[in-house]
Amino acid sequence: VAARELLHGLSGDPDALPRDLDAWLGLAGLAKALRESEVVDRLLVQMRAIFPGDPKADLALAAWRREQGDRATARSLLSGLRPERTVREEVRR
C-alpha cells in the first residue's frame, strides 16, 4: 500500500523525480510490477516530455503502448526514431 501511495504521489509531481532517465524507467517498471497501468502510462508520457528526442524514452512508451494494444501509437513513435524500413517487421506489428 505504501509503495502505491508513493508511486501515485511521484507520478503526479514530475519535479519530485530526478532528471535521470533511468530513474524514470525504474519507477515505471515498479508501477508496471504493481499493475498500476495508469501510473505507468502517466510516467512514460511525462518522461518523454522531459527527455525529448531521447530514443530510450520513445522506445519505452512505444513498447508500453504496444503491450496495451495501441499498435498505431507504438508504430508512430517507432517511425519517428528511424526510417520504417530499418525497423524489424515483428516490432512494427
C-alpha positions in Angstrom: 0.0 0.0 0.0 2.8 2.4 0.9 4.6 1.8 -2.4 1.4 2.5 -4.4 0.8 5.8 -2.4 4.4 6.8 -3.1 4.0 5.9 -6.8 0.9 7.9 -7.2 2.4 10.9 -5.4 5.6 10.9 -7.5 3.8 10.4 -10.8 1.6 13.4 -10.0 4.6 15.6 -9.4 7.3 15.3 -12.2 9.5 17.8 -10.4 9.8 15.3 -7.4 11.8 13.0 -9.6 15.5 13.4 -10.6 16.3 14.4 -14.2 17.7 10.9 -14.8 16.0 8.8 -17.5 17.0 5.5 -15.7 15.2 6.7 -12.5 12.1 7.3 -14.5 12.3 3.9 -16.3 12.8 2.2 -12.9 9.8 3.9 -11.4 7.7 3.0 -14.5 8.9 -0.6 -14.1 7.8 -0.6 -10.4 4.4 0.7 -11.4 4.1 -2.0 -14.0 5.1 -4.7 -11.5 2.4 -3.3 -9.2 -0.1 -3.4 -12.1 -0.7 0.4 -11.9 -1.3 0.8 -15.7 -2.5 4.5 -15.4 0.6 5.4 -13.4 2.9 3.6 -16.0 1.3 5.5 -18.8 1.5 8.8 -17.0 5.1 8.3 -16.1 6.1 7.3 -19.6 4.3 10.2 -21.2 5.9 12.7 -18.7 9.3 11.1 -19.2 9.0 11.6 -23.0 8.2 15.3 -22.5 11.1 15.7 -20.0 13.6 13.9 -22.2 12.5 15.0 -25.7 14.3 13.2 -28.5 15.8 10.5 -26.3 15.3 7.2 -28.1 15.0 5.3 -24.8 12.1 7.4 -23.8 10.4 6.9 -27.1 11.1 3.2 -27.2 9.8 2.7 -23.6 6.5 4.4 -24.4 6.2 2.6 -27.8 6.7 -0.8 -26.0 4.1 0.1 -23.4 1.6 1.3 -25.9 2.1 -1.9 -28.0 1.7 -4.0 -24.9 -1.6 -2.2 -24.1 -2.8 -2.9 -27.7 -2.3 0.6 -29.1 -0.2 -0.5 -32.0 -0.9 2.6 -34.1 0.7 4.9 -31.5 3.6 2.4 -31.0 4.2 2.4 -34.7 4.1 6.2 -34.9 6.6 6.5 -32.1 8.9 4.0 -33.7 8.7 5.7 -37.1 10.0 8.9 -35.5 13.1 7.0 -34.4 14.4 5.8 -37.8 13.1 5.0 -41.2 10.5 2.3 -41.2 12.5 0.1 -43.5 15.1 -0.4 -40.7 12.6 -1.4 -38.0 12.1 -5.2 -37.9 8.8 -6.4 -39.1 7.9 -8.1 -35.8 8.4 -4.8 -34.0 6.1 -2.9 -36.4 3.2 -5.3 -35.8 
